[in-house]
Amino acid sequence: MEHLSNALKAVFKEQDGDEVLFCADMLQKDDQYNCGEMPRPDTDMNESQIQYLLRKVNAYNTLDQESMVGQVVISEWMEPLKSHKELKFFDQSVFNMLLHFACKTIYFKNNDPVCHYSKLLRWHNVSNLFGEDTFTTIFAASLDIVNRSKRDFFDWPAYIDHDNKELNALFKNRMTDLHMHLKGSSYNFDMSWLSIMNNITSMENTFTEVYNIRKIYGWDKKLYAKMYRACAIRLYLASRTGLLLEKDRLTFAQLSIIIDDKINNTNDDIVKSAIDEPVKRQLLESHSLDFLLSKVKETSQHFDNRSDYQDLDYIRIPHYNKDNIRSVLSSERELMYRVFKLLLIGCDDYKNISSLFYAYLCYKIKFRNSILQLNSTVGFYNFTLYEEIKDKFIVKKYKKFLYKAAIESFLINGKERYLETRIVPDTTEEGIAEKIKEIADSIDEKYRFNFSIIFHFIKSRDERNDKEYRHKELREDIKKRAFAIYNFRNNAKYLGVGSEDYALAGYVVGIDAANSEIYCRPEVFAQAFRFLKNHYIKNNGLQRPNDLNITYHVGEDFFDIADGLRAVEEAMIYFNLKNGDRLGHCLVLGTDVRKYYSMRYNTICCTKQVLLDNMAWLHHKCKRLFGYTSLCYYLEGVFRQYFYEVYQEDIYKDDKFNYLLLEDPDVKNNINDYYQSWLLRGNHPLFANEAFKSDSEIEKEWNNCAENHHDGAENAKYNINALELFDKYHKDKIIEKGANAVTFTIKESYVEDFYKLLEAIQEQLLKEIEKKRISIECNPTSNYKIGEMSNYDEHPILKFYNSGLNTPYNKHDIAVSINTDDQGVFSTSLEREYSLIALAMERNQTEGFKNSPRRIIDWLDKIRQMSVEQQFDNDIFNYK
């Protein structure tokens, strides 16, 4: 199926909708029409056209391979599949390719599409690119024609189920999703698409804004024009398939004018004509997409038995007996289903409908791949390019449905389900209350107490401008938001005290910090985390625990493994993490050290400050784990070079050493003092320089948390040299020098010792996390997309917790959970995450360390149980 998957990518992802319309003589290109010179790609695609598209996929090493696959596309996959008599196929058509893939991966059970479990990995990877509905709707249409049945229900899950009975039984138990970002976990693409298709004429500025942000990353400058055409085509297809009332239907003549940009010339001719003004206005409106959309939207306001979700679309959203949030997916699904059915049955205008629908799907898939992280690039920065526009195209009135879909789409699948969703805290207590109430009010009452909220602060890079200390502006912003959380939680009106309303403050159960961690260390959030964790609500509310818990994104993205491991330890030391706290991702703890560095030819690219910190930290670890070895001597030498360059201005000037000033420095003392100064970084930057004045109770509590009372930090504050280095660390000159980029290659004779040291540190940190009963939140698809795994079975969860499994890894019983992270961005669900891990483990077993499917499911069930134990609100099911 690999070749078919690549062919689908070529024909539907790489094909340009404008090119389809041009070949169908519906759109000009270079001021000319096609005039029959190029065949229509939807029905008559030739070998040169398919090879051109396959070349864009870049999946084949030779042109011969590429040519052969192109021939198979035309001779086999665009043709009907005769072995499947239960399905209706097209005559030669690109849509047959969708059916070829669908009939190998899915089937219908109890009137809903279901994936063959054995094909789930393939289904997930391919359908993500095009949207599952592209395959499920054509399969449903084909099946229903053969069975002569009429389909009225289109509210199956956004991410379809599979047929593994044992796993499905597991999912009927209590399930929790502990790591889920609210705005990225909804039907992000589907709602963005509906938003654009219903409001395109008011969104040009939005497209321009995103283009300016993303133009250097290949954002299509003409995307707005393409979406405009897609919107017009959708309106016509809805008209043609009877989804609109006759008075609202768009004719093919009207569509032709709109999609070919002839509207301006046509309008000019009408304006200049001598016809009566009422007739003139009527003609202008007939060519105005804005008017035509407003007309059908007005009609939708007066539907009988109107769905609660009808504001999302002008196409009727069915009002099912068991109405739930999945209904919002129904209108687009029904449109696609009806068009596929119309084409399969046959119609007089088949060629036009086929070309228009193919163009529509190409436009839709292009937009999907523009806003969801579906490329193969790894790293957190690539993720942020998609994360920052995840709700850019969703107009304001759709936002309440965005929250509802994120939360209810998980909760409706079982009676005992719970999730913790993450949002950014506002800078005022009123703003916090307003946001939480907006979220809670959007949720059905029966689910209102089955979710909690974790506030996540946002990490950001320190923009220097002669500031007093590192990240001053961000630290002040964090303080402002921390104070807002404090006041919000201490305000009786948000606690349900003396009120029949639900307690808003009770929804908040934890704090976190998210976003790219490379340029923002745990030290920036340390004081705020200690402040909020130690804070307690003085007036007991009606429900929910008073204490805030800590979780923290760390070890997900890093300059190198040493840098990532150090960040994990910084979080544990600076936040004083204890039993019940959690860490998010922690990929660095399970990354293969040898593979990672060998892929980079043992060369590290980072800033001088990071390299200096790593050398001092590794030196300390080496002494503790192995004693004073030759590697320590090597680390000291590297440390000395960069220490002089960054911290010793007099000794190192103009890229040269002044050897007269060296005077035989004691490197060991320098590196030890430096390590102790690193331990102090969890303190406020000015903790040693001034006595903090407290004008209020909240300021007193804040200042009491300025110092980290970890044993190592307590000892370090009595080291004068360490205090001096800590003070220098925050000075502009040091920051400027330390920010310079550098490449460093590990000396060949020390490579093996370096590997062994990092592997030992990984093991030491895992043992410490296990001993302290700190949990790790795993997010398989997110980690697969952002990290450096080639398969799901390479996920480090197998190194964190492998009780009951045969693995080549050291035994560990760390409490872990499986979660979704940003399920809307990554097109997944909690059930899908468990299932992908299970299937990958079954498929890719290490010789000598094999596990039966039953053993894998039992292991997953233990993880499910541990997830429930790790909830920050363990009494959730006592509140009804």
RASULGI-V134071 format. One record per residue. RES is the residue in one letter. SS is DSSP state (alpha for helix, beta for strand, coil for the rest). OMEGA is omega in whole degrees, -180 to 180 (999 if undefined). Layout:
RES_SS_OMEGA, RES_SS_OMEGA
//
This chain:
M_coil_-179, E_alpha_-180, H_alpha_177, L_alpha_178, S_alpha_179, N_alpha_179, A_alpha_177, L_alpha_177, K_alpha_-179, A_alpha_-170, V_alpha_-177, F_alpha_-179, K_alpha_-176, E_coil_179, Q_coil_180, D_coil_180, G_alpha_178, D_alpha_179, E_alpha_178, V_alpha_-180, L_alpha_178, F_alpha_-180, C_alpha_179, A_coil_-180, D_coil_179, M_coil_-177, L_coil_178, Q_coil_172, K_beta_-176, D_coil_178, D_coil_179, Q_beta_172, Y_coil_-178, N_coil_179, C_coil_175, G_coil_-177, E_coil_180, M_coil_-179, P_coil_176, R_coil_-175, P_alpha_-179, D_alpha_-178, T_alpha_-173, D_alpha_-177, M_coil_179, N_coil_-173, E_alpha_-180, S_alpha_178, Q_alpha_-178, I_alpha_178, Q_alpha_177, Y_alpha_-180, L_alpha_178, L_alpha_179, R_alpha_178, K_alpha_177, V_alpha_176, N_coil_-178, A_coil_-173, Y_coil_-177, N_coil_-176, T_coil_177, L_alpha_178, D_alpha_177, Q_alpha_-179, E_alpha_-180, S_alpha_-179, M_alpha_178, V_alpha_177, G_alpha_178, Q_alpha_179, V_alpha_178, V_alpha_-176, I_alpha_-173, S_alpha_-174, E_alpha_-170, W_alpha_174, M_coil_180, E_coil_177, P_coil_176, L_coil_-170, K_coil_-177, S_coil_-179, H_coil_-178, K_coil_-177, E_coil_-179, L_coil_174, K_coil_180, F_coil_175, F_coil_160, D_coil_-174, Q_coil_-176, S_coil_175, V_coil_-179, F_alpha_174, N_alpha_179, M_alpha_178, L_alpha_179, L_alpha_177, H_alpha_-180, F_alpha_-177, A_alpha_-176, C_alpha_177, K_alpha_-172, T_alpha_-174, I_beta_172, Y_beta_180, F_beta_179, K_beta_-176, N_coil_175, N_coil_177, D_beta_177, P_beta_-179, V_beta_180, C_beta_170, H_coil_-176, Y_alpha_-178, S_alpha_-179, K_alpha_-172, L_alpha_-180, L_alpha_178, R_alpha_179, W_alpha_-177, H_alpha_-176, N_alpha_-177, V_alpha_-176, S_alpha_176, N_alpha_-177, L_alpha_-173, F_alpha_-173, G_coil_-177, E_alpha_-177, D_alpha_178, T_alpha_-179, F_alpha_-175, T_alpha_-177, T_alpha_178, I_alpha_178, F_alpha_180, A_alpha_-180, A_alpha_-180, S_alpha_-179, L_alpha_-176, D_alpha_177, I_alpha_180, V_alpha_-178, N_alpha_-179, R_coil_-179, S_coil_180, K_coil_-177, R_coil_-180, D_coil_-175, F_coil_-179, F_coil_-174, D_coil_175, W_coil_-176, P_coil_178, A_coil_178, Y_coil_-166, I_coil_179, D_beta_175, H_beta_-173, D_coil_174, N_coil_-172, K_alpha_-177, E_alpha_178, L_alpha_179, N_alpha_175, A_alpha_177, L_alpha_-176, F_coil_178, K_coil_178, N_coil_179, R_coil_-177, M_beta_178, T_beta_172, D_beta_-172, L_beta_-176, H_beta_-175, M_beta_179, H_beta_-168, L_alpha_-173, K_alpha_180, G_alpha_-172, S_coil_-179, S_coil_171, Y_coil_-169, N_alpha_-180, F_alpha_-176, D_alpha_179, M_alpha_175, S_alpha_-179, W_alpha_178, L_alpha_179, S_alpha_-180, I_alpha_-177, M_alpha_180, N_alpha_-173, N_alpha_-172, I_alpha_-173, T_alpha_179, S_alpha_-172, M_coil_-178, E_alpha_180, N_alpha_178, T_alpha_179, F_alpha_179, T_alpha_180, E_alpha_-180, V_alpha_178, Y_alpha_-180, N_alpha_178, I_alpha_-168, R_alpha_-173, K_alpha_-180, I_alpha_178, Y_alpha_171, G_coil_178, W_coil_-176, D_coil_-179, K_coil_-177, K_coil_-174, L_alpha_179, Y_alpha_-180, A_alpha_180, K_alpha_177, M_alpha_176, Y_alpha_178, R_alpha_178, A_alpha_180, C_alpha_179, A_alpha_179, I_alpha_180, R_alpha_180, L_alpha_179, Y_alpha_-180, L_alpha_176, A_alpha_177, S_alpha_-174, R_alpha_-178, T_coil_175, G_coil_179, L_coil_177, L_coil_175, L_coil_-175, E_alpha_-177, K_alpha_-177, D_alpha_-171, R_coil_179, L_coil_178, T_coil_179, F_alpha_178, A_alpha_177, Q_alpha_180, L_alpha_-177, S_alpha_180, I_alpha_-176, I_alpha_-173, I_alpha_-177, D_coil_177, D_coil_179, K_coil_-171, I_alpha_-179, N_alpha_178, N_alpha_-180, T_alpha_-180, N_alpha_177, D_alpha_180, D_alpha_-180, I_alpha_-179, V_alpha_-177, K_alpha_-176, S_coil_-176, A_coil_-178, I_coil_-178, D_coil_-177, E_alpha_179, P_alpha_179, V_alpha_179, K_alpha_180, R_alpha_179, Q_alpha_178, L_alpha_179, L_alpha_-180, E_alpha_-178, S_alpha_179, H_coil_-177, S_coil_179, L_alpha_179, D_alpha_180, F_alpha_-177, L_alpha_177, L_alpha_180, S_alpha_180, K_alpha_-180, V_alpha_177, K_alpha_177, E_alpha_178, T_alpha_-177, S_alpha_178, Q_coil_-173, H_coil_177, F_coil_171, D_coil_178, N_coil_-172, R_coil_179, S_coil_176, D_coil_-176, Y_coil_-172, Q_alpha_179, D_alpha_-178, L_alpha_-172, D_coil_176, Y_coil_172, I_coil_-176, R_coil_172, I_coil_-174, P_coil_177, H_coil_-175, Y_coil_178, N_coil_176, K_coil_-176, D_coil_175, N_coil_-172, I_alpha_179, R_alpha_178, S_alpha_-178, V_alpha_180, L_alpha_-168, S_alpha_-172, S_alpha_179, E_alpha_177, R_alpha_-179, E_alpha_177, L_alpha_-179, M_alpha_179, Y_alpha_-177, R_alpha_179, V_alpha_177, F_alpha_-178, K_alpha_178, L_alpha_-179, L_alpha_-180, L_alpha_179, I_alpha_-179, G_coil_180, C_coil_-176, D_coil_-178, D_coil_-176, Y_alpha_-175, K_alpha_-180, N_alpha_180, I_alpha_-179, S_alpha_-179, S_alpha_180, L_alpha_-178, F_alpha_176, Y_alpha_178, A_alpha_180, Y_alpha_180, L_alpha_178, C_alpha_176, Y_alpha_-177, K_alpha_-179, I_alpha_177, K_alpha_179, F_alpha_179, R_alpha_-179, N_alpha_177, S_alpha_-175, I_alpha_177, L_coil_-180, Q_coil_-178, L_coil_179, N_coil_-175, S_coil_180, T_coil_180, V_coil_178, G_coil_-175, F_alpha_-178, Y_alpha_177, N_alpha_178, F_alpha_-177, T_alpha_179, L_alpha_179, Y_alpha_-178, E_alpha_-176, E_coil_178, I_coil_-173, K_coil_178, D_coil_-178, K_coil_-174, F_coil_180, I_coil_-177, V_coil_-168, K_alpha_-175, K_alpha_178, Y_alpha_-169, K_alpha_-179, K_alpha_177, F_alpha_177, L_alpha_179, Y_alpha_-178, K_alpha_-180, A_alpha_-179, A_alpha_-173, I_alpha_-174, E_alpha_-179, S_alpha_175, F_alpha_-173, L_alpha_-177, I_coil_-175, N_coil_180, G_coil_-177, K_coil_-176, E_coil_180, R_beta_-176, Y_beta_175, L_beta_173, E_beta_-177, T_beta_-172, R_beta_177, I_beta_177, V_coil_179, P_coil_176, D_coil_-179, T_coil_178, T_coil_179, E_alpha_178, E_alpha_179, G_alpha_177, I_alpha_-179, A_alpha_-179, E_alpha_-179, K_alpha_-179, I_alpha_179, K_alpha_178, E_alpha_179, I_alpha_-177, A_alpha_-179, D_alpha_-180, S_alpha_-176, I_coil_176, D_coil_-176, E_alpha_-177, K_alpha_179, Y_alpha_-168, R_coil_180, F_coil_178, N_coil_175, F_beta_176, S_beta_-177, I_beta_171, I_beta_177, F_beta_175, H_beta_173, F_beta_-177, I_beta_176, K_coil_176, S_coil_-178, R_coil_179, D_coil_177, E_coil_-173, R_coil_175, N_coil_-180, D_coil_-179, K_coil_-174, E_coil_180, Y_coil_-176, R_coil_175, H_coil_-177, K_alpha_-177, E_alpha_179, L_alpha_179, R_alpha_180, E_alpha_178, D_alpha_178, I_alpha_179, K_alpha_-180, K_alpha_-180, R_alpha_178, A_alpha_178, F_alpha_178, A_alpha_177, I_alpha_179, Y_alpha_-177, N_alpha_178, F_alpha_-178, R_alpha_180, N_alpha_-180, N_coil_-174, A_alpha_-176, K_alpha_177, Y_alpha_-177, L_coil_-178, G_coil_179, V_coil_179, G_coil_-178, S_coil_176, E_coil_-179, D_coil_178, Y_coil_-175, A_coil_-179, L_coil_-178, A_alpha_-179, G_alpha_179, Y_alpha_-174, V_beta_-175, V_beta_-177, G_beta_178, I_beta_-175, D_beta_170, A_beta_-174, A_beta_-179, N_coil_-174, S_coil_-175, E_coil_-173, I_coil_-177, Y_coil_-180, C_coil_-173, R_coil_178, P_alpha_-178, E_alpha_-176, V_alpha_-175, F_alpha_-170, A_alpha_-177, Q_alpha_-180, A_alpha_-179, F_alpha_178, R_alpha_-180, F_alpha_-176, L_alpha_179, K_alpha_-179, N_alpha_-179, H_coil_176, Y_coil_179, I_coil_-173, K_coil_176, N_coil_-178, N_coil_178, G_coil_-178, L_coil_-173, Q_coil_178, R_coil_180, P_coil_-179, N_coil_-174, D_coil_172, L_coil_179, N_beta_-178, I_beta_164, T_beta_-174, Y_beta_175, H_beta_-180, V_beta_176, G_coil_180, E_coil_-179, D_coil_-172, F_coil_176, F_coil_174, D_coil_-174, I_alpha_179, A_alpha_179, D_alpha_-180, G_alpha_179, L_alpha_178, R_alpha_179, A_alpha_178, V_alpha_-179, E_alpha_176, E_alpha_180, A_alpha_-178, M_alpha_-177, I_alpha_-174, Y_alpha_-179, F_coil_-176, N_coil_-177, L_coil_-177, K_coil_178, N_coil_179, G_coil_176, D_coil_-176, R_beta_174, L_beta_-179, G_beta_174, H_beta_180, C_coil_-179, L_alpha_-176, V_alpha_-179, L_alpha_-180, G_coil_179, T_coil_179, D_coil_-174, V_alpha_-175, R_alpha_179, K_alpha_-178, Y_alpha_-176, Y_alpha_180, S_alpha_176, M_alpha_-179, R_coil_180, Y_coil_178, N_coil_180, T_beta_-180, I_beta_176, C_beta_-177, C_beta_176, T_beta_178, K_alpha_-180, Q_alpha_180, V_alpha_-180, L_alpha_179, L_alpha_178, D_alpha_-179, N_alpha_-178, M_alpha_-180, A_alpha_-179, W_alpha_179, L_alpha_178, H_alpha_179, H_alpha_-179, K_alpha_-179, C_alpha_179, K_alpha_-177, R_alpha_-174, L_alpha_-174, F_alpha_-172, G_coil_-177, Y_coil_-177, T_coil_178, S_alpha_178, L_alpha_177, C_alpha_180, Y_alpha_179, Y_alpha_180, L_alpha_178, E_alpha_-180, G_alpha_178, V_alpha_179, F_alpha_-176, R_alpha_-179, Q_alpha_-175, Y_alpha_176, F_alpha_178, Y_alpha_-177, E_alpha_-174, V_alpha_-169, Y_alpha_-175, Q_coil_-175, E_coil_-177, D_coil_-178, I_coil_-175, Y_beta_180, K_beta_176, D_coil_178, D_coil_179, K_beta_175, F_beta_170, N_coil_-172, Y_alpha_180, L_alpha_-178, L_alpha_-177, L_coil_177, E_coil_175, D_coil_-179, P_coil_178, D_coil_-175, V_alpha_-177, K_alpha_179, N_alpha_178, N_alpha_-175, I_alpha_178, N_alpha_176, D_alpha_-179, Y_alpha_178, Y_alpha_180, Q_alpha_176, S_alpha_177, W_alpha_178, L_alpha_-178, L_alpha_-173, R_alpha_175, G_alpha_177, N_coil_172, H_coil_-177, P_coil_-177, L_coil_-173, F_coil_-175, A_coil_-171, N_coil_-176, E_coil_174, A_coil_-177, F_coil_177, K_coil_-178, S_coil_-179, D_coil_-178, S_coil_-180, E_alpha_-179, I_alpha_177, E_alpha_178, K_alpha_179, E_alpha_178, W_alpha_-178, N_alpha_177, N_alpha_-179, C_coil_-179, A_coil_-180, E_coil_174, N_coil_-175, H_coil_171, H_coil_-175, D_alpha_-179, G_alpha_179, A_alpha_179, E_alpha_178, N_alpha_-175, A_alpha_-176, K_coil_176, Y_coil_178, N_coil_-175, I_alpha_180, N_alpha_179, A_alpha_178, L_alpha_179, E_alpha_179, L_alpha_177, F_alpha_179, D_alpha_179, K_alpha_-178, Y_alpha_-177, H_coil_-179, K_coil_-175, D_alpha_-177, K_alpha_179, I_alpha_-179, I_alpha_-179, E_alpha_180, K_alpha_-178, G_alpha_-178, A_coil_180, N_coil_-179, A_beta_-180, V_beta_171, T_beta_-178, F_beta_179, T_beta_-180, I_coil_-179, K_coil_-171, E_alpha_-177, S_alpha_-179, Y_alpha_-175, V_alpha_-177, E_alpha_178, D_alpha_179, F_alpha_178, Y_alpha_-176, K_alpha_179, L_alpha_-179, L_alpha_177, E_alpha_179, A_alpha_178, I_alpha_176, Q_alpha_-178, E_alpha_-179, Q_alpha_180, L_alpha_177, L_alpha_179, K_alpha_-180, E_alpha_177, I_alpha_179, E_alpha_-178, K_alpha_-179, K_alpha_-180, R_coil_173, I_coil_-177, S_beta_177, I_beta_178, E_beta_180, C_beta_-178, N_coil_-167, P_alpha_-176, T_alpha_176, S_alpha_-180, N_alpha_178, Y_alpha_-178, K_alpha_-174, I_alpha_-178, G_coil_-175, E_coil_177, M_coil_177, S_coil_179, N_coil_180, Y_alpha_-178, D_alpha_176, E_alpha_-179, H_coil_-176, P_coil_175, I_alpha_179, L_alpha_176, K_alpha_-179, F_alpha_-178, Y_beta_-179, N_coil_178, S_coil_179, G_coil_-180, L_coil_169, N_coil_178, T_coil_177, P_coil_-174, Y_coil_175, N_coil_-178, K_coil_176, H_coil_179, D_beta_178, I_coil_177, A_coil_-179, V_beta_173, S_beta_175, I_beta_-174, N_coil_-174, T_coil_-180, D_beta_178, D_coil_-170, Q_alpha_177, G_alpha_179, V_alpha_-176, F_alpha_178, S_coil_-178, T_coil_176, S_coil_-179, L_alpha_178, E_alpha_-180, R_alpha_-179, E_alpha_177, Y_alpha_-174, S_alpha_179, L_alpha_177, I_alpha_-178, A_alpha_-177, L_alpha_179, A_alpha_179, M_alpha_178, E_alpha_-174, R_alpha_-171, N_coil_-177, Q_coil_179, T_beta_-180, E_coil_-179, G_coil_-179, F_beta_-176, K_coil_-179, N_coil_179, S_coil_176, P_alpha_-180, R_alpha_180, R_alpha_179, I_alpha_179, I_alpha_177, D_alpha_178, W_alpha_178, L_alpha_180, D_alpha_176, K_alpha_177, I_alpha_177, R_alpha_180, Q_alpha_179, M_alpha_179, S_alpha_178, V_alpha_180, E_alpha_-175, Q_coil_-180, Q_coil_174, F_coil_176, D_coil_-174, N_coil_-179, D_coil_-171, I_alpha_-174, F_alpha_174, N_alpha_-178, Y_coil_-178, K_coil_999
//
